[in-house]
Amino acid sequence: MTLALPFYVLMSATLVQHGAHVHGQADLAIAMNADGSIEMELRSNAYNYLASGSEADEHDDHGHDDHDHHGHDDHAHDDHDDHGHDDHGHDDHDDHASEDDPWIAVEAHMSGVGNVFDFGSANCELTLVSFEQVETPDGHMDVIASYAGRCAAPARMGMIETTMFDTYPALENIVGVYIGPEAQSAFSLTRETIRTQLTR
């Protein structure tokens, strides 16, 4: 797939303007070709996914080392083996996994991009390609969710809507850039504005 612009160019446009690792903010880059092929990358600090009320400050104080201790790669497989699929029902296993490692639930939720972002009549279907935790130069943790897919009606691409603010109370703002075959735009989604136009 040949994108309109490399994703590092798209992401740098938002990061340079707004600054990296801002609590409450996430950065979204979307690139779509004329044939309907589409890629999307969402970068957010871990705080936005895990923090809730008073827990937000507590999680931030724990810092990078504590987050790594509960990391997805180190923890998920052992927990699955310890709880055992046969000993517990599916719902019980999901409950234990979510309690022991909240990233399992976050990744599962974000993999259903249709439940997170809606592109209206463009009828886009995207798949989560990767869900990575990366350390920033200042020692914090960012999460990068990358998606790829296709829009059945690319000519109808005109809007984006999100439900992320309902799920993640610490998230306040999504700053985005869109590059399409006939239009380019910058946009912002907030708790007050969960839907906006990508093309004018």
N, C-alpha and C positions, 0 to 999 in steps of 0.2 A: 504494500500500500504506500502511495506517495502522498504525504501530507502537504497541505498548503504551506505550512511552516514547521520547522522542527519544534518539538515540545519545549526544549530548553529555551527557545526564543520566546515562545508564548508565556511560559512561566516567569521568565526574567522580567517581562513587561509589567507583571503585577507586583513581583517582589521588589523591584527597584522603586516602584512608585509608592508602595505601602510598607515596605520593610518586612523582613522575614520573621517568623515566629512571633506573631502578635496573638495574644490570648483573645479568644472570641472570634477570630477571623480564619477563614480558609480561602485558598486560591484555586480557581477552577479554569482549566484550559480545554477548549473544544475545537477540533479541526475536522471539517467534513469536505469530502471531494464531490465532484459533480455526479459520480456514479452512486453516491449514497454511502460509501464507506466512511466510517467515522471513528475517531479516537478521542478519548477524554481522559484527563488526568486531574485528580483532586488532591491537593496537598494541604494538610492541616496539622497543627500541633496536637499532641496526644491529649492535652488538657481539654480540648473541645469535645472529645469523645467520652472521656471518663469522668470529668468533673460534674458534680451536681450539688448545688447549694454549698453547704459548709464543707462537703467532701472536696470541692474544687480547690480550696486553699490547702487542705491537707495533702492532696495528691501532688500539688505543685511543690510543697515543702519537701516531699520525699525525694524528689529529684530523679536523675537518670539511673542511678544504681538500683534503686528499688524497682523501677520500671523494668529493668533488664531481668531482675530476679523473677518477675512474674511474666516474662516474655513468652510469646506464643510458641516459639520453636522448642524452648527448654521444657515447657510445662505440659503442652497439650497432649502429646503422645503418652506420657506416663500416666496422666490423669485418666485417659481413656482406658488404659490397661488396668489401672487400679480399680476403677469403678466397675468395669466389665459390662458388656452389653447384655449378657444373659441374666446377670443378677438384678439389673435394674431395667425398668421400662425405658422407652425412648425419651419420654418427657422427663423422667428422673435424671437420666444421663445429661440431657441438655441443661437442666437446672444446676447440677453439680459443676458442669463445665463452665457455665456462665459465672458461678460464684467463685470458682477457683482461678479462672483466667477470663476476665471480662473481654479480652480481645477476641475470643472465640465468637462471642455473641455479636461484637461489633463487625467483625469480618463477614459473618453470616448475613447480617442485616445489609451491609454495604454491597454484598455480592448480588443482591436482588435490586439492581439499579432501577428497574421499573417501579419499585416501591420508594425510590429515593428521588429520582429525577424523571420528569415527564416532558417530552418534546411535542406534545399535541398531535396534530394531524400528520406530522412527518413520519409517524409510526416507526420509531427507532427501537431496535433491539440490540442491547450491548451486553457483553459478558465481562466479568471481572477477570482481568488478565494477571494482575499481581496486586498484592496488598503488603507493602513493605514498611517496616519501621526503620528510620534512619536518624542518626545522630547529627545534630546541627553543629556548626563551629563553636557555638556558645555552650555546648554541652546539654542542650535540651533534646527532646525526642519529637520528630515529625513523622507523620504517617502519609504515605503516598499510595493512593488507590488509582490504578490504571485500568482503563476499559477500552474495548474495541468491539466494533459491530457494524451494523448497516441500517440505514434508514430506507424504508420502502418507498417513501415519497419525499425525496430530498428537496424538491422544488417547494415543498410546503413548510420547510424548516423556517420557523419564525418566532418561536417562543420557547421558554424554559420555565419549569415550575418545580419546586422542591418541597419535600416534607421533612427535611433534615432538622429543622428548628423544633419540630414537635418531639423528635427522638432525643436530641442532644441539647439540653438546656443551656450549656455553657457557650454554644455557638451563637454568635450574634450577626455575623456578616460573611457572605461569600462574594469575593471579588473575582470576576471572571473576564476572560477574553474569548471571543469566538472568531474563527477564521473559516469562511465558507467559500464556495466557488464564485459567488457573486457579491458577497458582503463580508465586512469585517466590523466588529463592534466590541466595545467594552461594556460590561454591565455589572450590576450589584444586586444581590438578593439579601434581604433582611427579614427579621421576624414580622415586620410590618408590610414588606413587599416580597412575597414568596413566589411571585410570577412576574416575568419581565419579557420584553421583546428582544430577540437576538438580531433581527433584521428590521429595517424601517421601510 
